[in-house]
Amino acid sequence: MKSAQIAAQLYTIRDHCTHAADFAASMKKIRAIGYTAVQISGVGPIPEAELVAVCRGEGLTICATHEPGAKILDETAQVIDRLGALQCHLTAYPFPAGIDFKDGAVLETLTQKLDLAGEKLRRAGITLSYHNHAIEFVKFRGVPFLEYLYQNTRPENLSAEIDTFWIHYGGGDVVEWCRKLRGRLPLIHLKDYGYTTENKHTLCEIGAGTLPFDRILPQAEASGCTWFVVEQDTTPGDPFVSLRQSYDYLCAHHLS
């Protein structure tokens, strides 16, 4: 992994990206930390042209986005237009909102629609990935739904955006999931899994928790990962401080 492959997921600083002026100030801070790429998520509403101009002005690549799941599935042409305006070729289905995981027909339909949307996006030069949480480890047809999903979609139509925290929280082995998705893992969400003194799990900065990044990162790289995206859904204080801590740890311990 090279430092230029480490990106910041802007959902981490979503409260600082609601308006154009705030977004511009935030991108300046992100670049000052050392990041040279960002994933657009939780931002706006800000016109795409302005997002591009601000990021370009700070020397930041828009490496990927999250788009609303319903838009990806049902308004794919609009997603294609937005990605084109952002000059970006990677997006991800962010969360199965409104999906009833107790209804097998619903899960089958979701799988089919993701494959179809992925095909449309691929024909437009865009790669669609699926961002997992823990709910995808609910068993379906005898296996975790996440496994069923990748078994029943074409690799060229649906890639993975593994989230290290949620894979572990769901009971999966992050290293093994990176291995099994070899050739299908263009980007990965890096977040660490820690515990509080009250014996509760917590999201934490990379290197502050228990996940074996010394094994996760090489396997992700071997599986073809291009972007290593730092995300922290909640932070104990200033999210920019947390993003800096994670970036510094990755640069100090995991650059090739």
C-alpha positions in Angstrom: 0.0 0.0 0.0 1.3 3.4 -1.0 0.5 6.6 0.9 -1.2 7.9 -2.3 -3.7 5.0 -2.0 -5.0 6.1 1.4 -8.3 8.0 1.1 -10.6 9.7 3.6 -14.2 8.7 3.6 -16.0 12.0 4.0 -18.9 10.5 5.9 -16.5 10.7 8.9 -16.7 14.5 8.7 -20.3 14.8 7.3 -21.2 17.5 9.9 -18.4 19.6 8.4 -19.5 19.2 4.8 -23.1 20.4 4.7 -22.4 23.7 2.8 -19.9 24.7 0.1 -17.8 26.9 2.3 -17.6 24.2 5.0 -16.7 21.6 2.4 -13.9 23.8 1.1 -12.4 24.4 4.5 -12.7 20.7 5.3 -10.9 19.6 2.2 -8.1 21.9 3.1 -7.8 20.2 6.4 -7.9 16.7 4.9 -5.1 17.6 2.5 -3.0 19.1 5.3 -3.2 15.8 7.1 -1.7 14.1 4.1 -4.6 12.4 2.3 -4.6 12.8 -1.4 -7.9 11.2 -2.1 -11.5 11.2 -0.7 -14.6 9.2 -1.0 -17.7 11.5 -1.4 -20.4 10.5 1.1 -22.6 12.4 3.5 -21.8 15.6 1.6 -24.0 18.5 0.5 -26.2 19.3 -1.2 -23.3 20.8 -3.2 -23.2 20.9 -7.0 -20.9 18.3 -8.5 -18.9 20.9 -10.4 -18.1 22.7 -7.1 -17.1 19.4 -5.4 -14.7 18.7 -8.3 -13.2 22.2 -8.3 -12.6 22.3 -4.6 -11.0 18.8 -4.5 -8.9 19.6 -7.6 -7.8 22.9 -6.1 -6.6 21.0 -3.0 -4.9 18.2 -4.9 -7.5 15.6 -3.9 -8.7 12.8 -6.1 -12.4 11.8 -5.8 -11.7 8.1 -5.8 -15.2 6.9 -5.1 -18.7 7.8 -3.9 -21.6 6.4 -2.0 -24.9 6.9 -3.8 -28.4 6.3 -2.3 -29.3 2.6 -2.7 -32.6 3.3 -4.3 -31.1 5.6 -6.9 -28.5 2.9 -7.7 -31.1 0.3 -8.2 -34.0 2.3 -9.7 -32.5 5.5 -11.2 -29.2 4.1 -12.4 -28.9 6.6 -15.3 -28.9 9.5 -12.8 -26.1 7.8 -10.9 -24.1 7.5 -14.2 -24.6 11.2 -14.9 -23.5 12.2 -11.4 -20.4 10.0 -11.5 -19.6 11.4 -14.9 -19.9 15.0 -13.5 -17.6 14.0 -10.6 -15.1 12.4 -13.0 -15.2 9.3 -10.8 -15.4 5.6 -11.8 -16.2 3.9 -8.5 -19.3 3.9 -6.4 -20.9 1.7 -3.8 -24.3 0.7 -2.5 -24.1 2.1 1.0 -26.7 0.3 3.2 -29.7 -1.9 2.6 -32.2 0.6 3.9 -35.7 -0.7 3.9 -34.7 -4.2 3.0 -36.5 -6.9 5.1 -33.9 -9.5 5.8 -36.6 -11.9 7.0 -38.1 -12.0 3.5 -36.3 -14.3 1.1 -38.0 -12.9 -2.0 -36.8 -9.4 -1.1 -33.2 -10.6 -0.7 -33.4 -12.4 -4.1 -34.8 -9.2 -5.7 -32.0 -7.1 -4.1 -29.4 -9.5 -5.5 -30.9 -9.4 -9.0 -31.2 -5.6 -9.0 -27.7 -5.1 -7.8 -26.4 -7.3 -10.6 -28.5 -5.5 -13.2 -27.5 -2.0 -11.9 -23.9 -3.1 -11.9 -24.1 -4.2 -15.5 -25.5 -0.8 -16.5 -22.8 1.1 -14.6 -20.1 -1.2 -16.0 -21.2 -0.4 -19.5 -20.8 3.3 -18.6 -17.3 2.7 -17.3 -18.2 2.7 -13.6 -17.6 -0.1 -11.0 -20.3 -0.8 -8.5 -19.4 -2.2 -5.1 -21.4 -3.3 -2.1 -20.6 -1.8 1.3 -21.4 -4.4 4.0 -22.5 -3.9 7.5 -23.2 -6.7 10.0 -26.8 -7.5 8.9 -25.5 -9.3 5.8 -24.2 -12.1 8.1 -27.8 -13.2 8.6 -28.1 -16.7 7.1 -29.9 -17.0 3.8 -30.0 -20.2 1.8 -27.7 -21.8 4.3 -24.9 -19.2 4.1 -24.4 -15.6 5.2 -26.4 -13.3 2.9 -23.1 -11.5 2.0 -21.8 -14.8 0.6 -25.0 -15.5 -1.2 -24.9 -12.0 -2.7 -21.4 -12.5 -4.2 -22.2 -16.1 -5.3 -25.3 -14.9 -7.2 -24.0 -11.8 -8.9 -21.4 -11.7 -11.7 -18.0 -10.5 -10.6 -17.8 -8.0 -13.5 -21.1 -6.4 -12.3 -20.7 -6.3 -8.5 -17.5 -5.8 -6.6 -16.9 -5.4 -2.8 -16.3 -2.5 -0.5 -15.4 -4.5 2.6 -15.8 -2.7 5.9 -13.3 -4.2 8.3 -15.2 -3.2 11.5 -18.6 -4.6 10.3 -17.1 -7.8 8.9 -15.6 -8.5 12.3 -18.7 -7.4 14.2 -20.8 -9.7 12.1 -18.6 -12.7 13.0 -16.5 -12.9 9.8 -12.8 -13.1 9.4 -11.6 -9.9 7.6 -8.5 -11.5 6.2 -10.5 -14.4 4.8 -13.1 -12.1 3.2 -10.3 -10.2 1.5 -8.9 -13.4 0.2 -12.2 -14.8 -1.1 -13.0 -11.6 -2.9 -9.7 -11.6 -4.8 -10.1 -9.7 -8.0 -13.3 -8.2 -6.7 -12.1 -5.7 -4.1 -11.2 -2.3 -5.6 -11.6 -0.5 -2.3 -11.8 -1.3 1.4 -13.1 0.6 4.3 -10.6 0.7 7.2 -11.9 1.1 10.7 -10.7 -0.5 13.9 -12.7 -2.5 16.4 -12.1 -1.6 20.1 -13.6 -2.1 23.5 -14.4 0.4 26.3 -13.8 -0.1 30.0 -17.5 -0.8 30.2 -16.8 -3.9 28.1 -18.6 -2.6 25.1 -17.4 -2.6 21.5 -16.5 0.7 19.9 -15.3 2.1 16.6 -11.8 3.5 17.0 -8.9 4.9 15.0 -6.7 2.5 13.0 -4.1 0.9 15.3 -6.1 1.7 18.5 -8.2 -1.5 18.4 -7.8 -5.2 17.9 -8.0 -5.9 14.1 -4.9 -7.4 12.6 -4.1 -4.8 9.9 -0.7 -6.4 9.5 -2.5 -9.3 7.8 -5.6 -7.5 6.5 -3.7 -4.9 4.4 -1.3 -7.3 2.6 -4.2 -9.6 1.7 -6.4 -6.7 0.5 -3.5 -5.6 -1.7 -2.9 -9.1 -3.0 -6.6 -9.2 -3.9 -6.3 -6.2 -6.1 -7.4 -3.4 -3.7 -6.6 0.0 -5.1 -8.0 2.4 -2.5 -7.7 2.0 1.3 -10.4 4.3 2.7 -10.3 5.4 6.3 -13.8 5.7 7.8 -14.9 6.2 11.3 -18.7 6.5 11.7 -18.4 8.1 15.2 -15.3 9.7 16.8 -14.6 10.5 20.5 -13.9 14.1 19.6 -12.8 16.1 16.6 -13.1 13.8 13.6 -10.2 15.5 11.9 -8.0 14.4 14.8 -9.2 10.8 14.4 -8.6 10.9 10.7 -5.1 12.2 11.3 -4.4 9.5 13.9 -5.4 6.7 11.5 -3.5 8.2 8.6 -0.3 8.6 10.7 -0.6 5.1 12.0 -1.0 3.6 8.5 1.9 5.6 7.1 4.2 4.7 10.0 3.4 1.0 10.0 2.0 -0.2 6.8 3.4 1.5 3.7 5.2 -0.8 1.2 
